Amino acid sequence: MAVLYRRADFKSTGIREGKRTFEWCVIIRAINTTDSMSAAVEELPFALMHRLVSRITGEVKGVNCVLYDFTPKPCATIEYE
């Protein structure tokens, strides 16, 4: 299983330290593939998702939103372009 993430090409409005922010989103995608021609989305435990969101939004400067991509291949590709 691979857990991929990337910064999205759009920003999100949020709140940090009582002030409005306009920062980047991060997209997480956990996939399982053997040949890169297809990929199944893996389920991540909810507690792990909470930890990922907490760490990313707390430790990565300029990020205020974390999204989870459930899209398999096909129809999506493994990499973002």
C-alpha positions, 0 to 999 in steps of 0.5 A: 500500500502506498499513501500519496499526498500532494498539495492541491492547486486550490486554497480553502478558507479556514480559521487559525488562532481566531483569524480567517486564513486562506491556505492550501489543501492537502489531498491524501490517497491510499492505494494498493497496486501490483502493476500500476495499471489498476489501483484499489483504494485502501481503507485507513483506520479513522484514528489514523486519519484523525492523527494525519489531519492533526499533524498536517494542519498543525505542522505544515505551514500554509495548510488548513484543509486535508482531503481524502481521495477515494477514487480508484484507477481506473478512472483516475490515474495514480499520480496527479498531474 
